[in-house]
Structures are given as C-alpha cells and as structure tokens.
Amino acid sequence: MLHHAKLDKRFWAEAAMTAIYVKNRLPSPKIEHKTPFEIVYKSKPSVKHMRVFGCRTYILTPKEKRLKWDPKARAGIFLGYEEVSKAYRLYDIEAGQVVISRDVNFDESTFGLSPTISDEDVDDLDFESLDIDNDGREAQEPPE
C-alpha cells in the first residue's frame, strides 16, 4: 500500500489500520462469506465511503477559519477512516500533520506528497460531506 501510494515508512501504522478496516468489511469464506463487521454488528457494512489509500485529497478550510484571499482547500493525502466519528484521517501536506475531516474532495488517480494545487482547481472542487453512522453503516433516514 505504501509503495503504490508513493508514501514512506512513517505512514506504516496508518496503512496497517486502513488495511484492517477494509479487511473487516470484506466477505470471508471461513465465516460463510459474511464480513467480520457483519458478524459483530448483525448488518452488512456500507462501502460507499471507502477510498484509495494514499490518494490526493483537498481538505476544505471552513469559511470562518480563512481570510478572504486564503485558498478554500489544502492539499492532503488520504490515510484512512476515523474510528470514533464519521470522518476521514488525512495528512495535511503543508502543516505536516494528520488531521480529521469530513469535508474532503478525493483525487483517486493522484498519489504522493507534492502539494501542487491552483486556486482555479480548488474553485472547481465539489466537496462531499460524509454521511455514515459512527459504526461504519450508511446513515438511514428515520422512519415516519
């Protein structure tokens, strides 16, 4: 995973946690083609929120945290899934730290740590907001 994503060994723990997260949502012939997630939570996991490890991300900077001429987003790298909230774990390239965010745009065809992004590119991004339950299932509308 690290090699494909063009990331170095400092991201090994993030890669391992993401691999475990994905493996727990894959069917296994040893448990009647169910997923480990399904055995524990008694429902099939949603995989709609899953992304390619190490891909380029653009992390939205909220309006209240930026000045008029500041960029709308920061370049990052997708590292995995936050366990206790409906968010992604991302490496903020400019800040050099792991951040948690729900408001992210993914470029699943670009990998590596080069932070190149233009203001025009950011303006064209369609930021998605993650909508899954904390346990990884797709959020459901309440019954009427």
Secondary structure, DSSP 8 states (H G I E B T S, - for coil): -HHHHT--GGGHHHHHHHHHHHHTTS-BGGGTTB-HHHHHHSS----TT---TTEEEEEE--GGGS-TTS-SEEEEEEEEE-SSSS-EEEEETTTTEEEEESEEEEEEEEESS-----HHHHHT---EE--B-TTSSB------
